[in-house]
Amino acid sequence: MVSHIRHIALALLFIATPALSESSDYFNAWVPAGWKLILSATGDLNRDGIEDAVLVLEETNPANFKPNEGLGAPVLNVNPRRLLILLKTPDGYRKVSSRDNLLPSEHDEDSSPCLADPLLEQGGISISDGRLIVKLGTWLSCGSSGVTQQKFTFRLENDRFRLIGYDHSSFSRSTGEASEDSINYLTGRKKTTTGENVFEKNSKPEVSWSRISGKHKFYLDEIAFTCYLGDKQSGCAWNQ
């Protein structure tokens, strides 16, 4: 029987660019001059039976399109992005969270020009079962065969979005070796799966459980994401 981690790794291996939500005129009032809407998701975040919205905006500053003469895209888009979370009320949308300097830009000029867009090509934003889900991934066209995906799951608590789940999966396009970590910050438990190989039908992954130590409460308004590979970093990461 094919394991869950095999499904994840294969999905990362053959992942295609997801279809973006339409830039509906309905959200134009929330898009300032010099910015554009690149991604949106709707769903009920506060469980009142009304669909709320999450928007991803991107600045359109021409100065942030950088020529690239090396490996990677010929032009690097390093325009910043903004995450905007809106709750629907009888009077219209109400902003509950707006974050700049959180989501990665399409490209990284300095450390990894070969990295595909961590959000639009390898991840996404969605609302499911009252949870806000942010996915970020790493896939490089040069320099590394490693592929990773991070999934951050948040729930609304008193107008703040608490991180309640974190999932990290990775595999090698060259060897097929794969692993997965899944943390539940509500229970304080961590599930680790190792020993999987997506190229081998009979590989036998090992699953172990552990307790996480330290702080268990983290919020969207106080953390930061980074998705650029460096000497000491493998794939996306997050920190306070």
DAGIKA-V551677 format. One record per run of one state. SS is the DSSP state (@ for helix, = for strand, . for the rest). FROM is the first residue (numbers start at 1). LEN is the number of residues. If there is no record, write none. Layout:
<<SS/FROM/LEN> <SS/FROM/LEN>>
This chain:
<<./1/3> <@/4/10> <./14/11> <@/25/6> <./31/4> <=/35/9> <./44/8> <=/52/8> <./60/2> <@/62/3> <=/65/3> <./68/7> <=/75/3> <./78/3> <=/81/9> <./90/2> <=/92/9> <./101/14> <=/115/1> <./116/8> <=/124/5> <./129/2> <=/131/10> <./141/5> <=/146/12> <./158/2> <=/160/13> <./173/4> <=/177/8> <./185/4> <=/189/9> <./198/8> <=/206/6> <./212/7> <=/219/1> <@/220/3> <./223/1> <=/224/3> <./227/3> <=/230/1> <./231/2> <=/233/1> <./234/3> <=/237/3> <./240/1>>
